[in-house]
Amino acid sequence: MEEDLRHRLMNTVGVRNSVGSNIDWEERPKAAGLPAITLTLTSRIPIQTYKGPVSLVPSRVQVDVWATSVKQAVMIARLFNPIVPDQGILANPAISGKTRFGPSFVESEQSGGTDEVAGGTLVFRRILHLTVWHSPA
């Protein structure tokens, strides 16, 4: 699921135009790679019923948006969590690679403050927590 989610994001026009291929799991970007997105899998909870496992599994994914200005970080975060509900880039089901994605939702969004990367570049961070529904395709 992880690599397929990364590819799905990189193939989404708004994300590609904003961060290019600067999307990685667990790895914080260097100054030359801004703006960027870091993905972190925080939990995967298979759902069981008395009849067995449910086909779609919810995974919690933290999305860290790194940018050189607050405005840029918020604009990229809006791709996931738009002002108009159900219009986010992951709102619609899709197949990417070997993964079938159901609708995914932003559970929360917060400011991540500022930080400094190599060379003294000031970066701004926006943090989103997503529930990503998925199953093997």
C-alpha positions in Angstrom: 0.0 0.0 0.0 2.8 2.4 0.9 4.5 2.6 -2.5 1.1 2.6 -4.3 -0.1 5.5 -2.2 3.1 7.4 -3.0 2.7 6.8 -6.8 -1.0 7.8 -6.6 0.0 11.1 -5.0 2.8 11.7 -7.5 0.4 11.1 -10.4 -2.2 13.6 -9.1 -1.9 16.8 -11.0 -2.1 19.2 -8.1 0.5 17.3 -6.0 2.8 16.8 -9.0 2.6 20.6 -9.8 3.3 21.5 -6.2 6.0 19.1 -5.0 7.1 17.1 -8.1 8.5 13.8 -7.0 9.5 15.1 -3.5 7.2 12.6 -1.7 8.9 10.0 0.6 8.0 7.6 3.4 9.6 8.5 6.7 12.3 10.7 5.2 12.4 14.4 5.9 13.4 16.5 2.9 16.6 18.4 2.5 16.5 22.2 1.7 17.0 21.6 -2.0 13.9 19.3 -2.1 11.3 21.8 -1.0 8.3 21.9 -1.1 7.9 18.2 -0.1 5.7 15.7 1.5 6.7 13.1 4.1 4.3 10.1 4.7 4.3 8.1 7.9 2.2 5.0 8.5 1.0 5.4 12.1 -1.3 2.4 12.3 -3.0 -0.3 10.2 -6.0 -1.9 11.8 -7.6 -4.9 10.0 -11.3 -5.0 10.7 -12.8 -8.4 11.6 -16.5 -9.3 11.8 -18.0 -12.6 12.9 -18.0 -13.6 9.2 -14.3 -12.8 8.8 -12.1 -9.9 7.6 -13.6 -6.9 5.9 -12.1 -6.3 2.5 -11.0 -2.7 2.9 -8.5 -2.0 5.7 -8.1 1.4 7.3 -4.6 2.7 7.8 -3.7 5.9 9.5 -1.2 8.0 7.6 0.5 11.2 8.8 1.2 13.6 6.0 3.8 16.3 6.7 3.9 19.1 4.2 7.2 21.0 4.2 7.5 24.4 2.4 9.4 27.6 2.4 6.4 29.7 3.4 3.2 29.2 5.4 1.1 30.1 2.4 2.7 27.4 0.3 2.3 24.7 3.0 -1.4 25.6 3.5 -2.0 25.5 -0.2 -0.5 22.0 -0.5 -2.5 20.8 2.5 -5.7 22.1 0.9 -5.2 19.5 -1.8 -5.9 16.8 0.9 -8.3 18.9 3.0 -10.2 21.3 0.8 -12.6 23.9 2.0 -15.3 22.1 0.0 -15.9 18.7 1.6 -15.5 15.5 -0.5 -13.3 17.3 -3.1 -9.9 16.2 -1.7 -7.4 14.4 -3.9 -8.0 11.1 -2.1 -11.8 11.4 -1.8 -12.6 9.1 -4.7 -11.8 5.3 -5.0 -9.0 4.4 -7.3 -6.6 1.6 -8.2 -2.9 2.4 -8.1 -0.4 -0.4 -8.7 -1.5 -3.5 -6.7 -3.7 -1.6 -4.3 -7.4 -0.7 -4.5 -8.0 2.5 -2.6 -11.5 3.4 -1.2 -12.4 6.9 -0.2 -9.8 8.4 2.2 -10.5 11.1 4.8 -8.6 13.8 6.6 -9.2 13.2 10.3 -7.2 16.3 11.5 -5.0 19.1 10.4 -2.6 21.3 12.4 0.3 23.6 12.1 3.7 22.0 12.5 5.5 25.3 13.2 8.9 26.0 11.8 12.2 24.3 11.6 15.6 24.8 10.1 17.2 22.5 7.6 20.8 22.4 6.3 22.2 25.7 5.3 19.8 27.6 7.7 16.8 27.5 5.4 13.6 28.1 7.4 10.8 25.6 6.6 7.2 25.6 7.5 5.2 22.4 8.2 1.6 21.5 8.0 0.5 18.1 9.5 -2.5 16.1 8.4 -3.8 12.8 9.7 -5.6 10.6 7.1 -7.6 7.5 7.3 -6.7 5.6 4.0 -9.0 2.7 3.1 -7.3 0.1 1.0 -7.1 -3.6 -0.1 -5.1 -5.6 -2.6 -6.4 -4.9 -6.2 
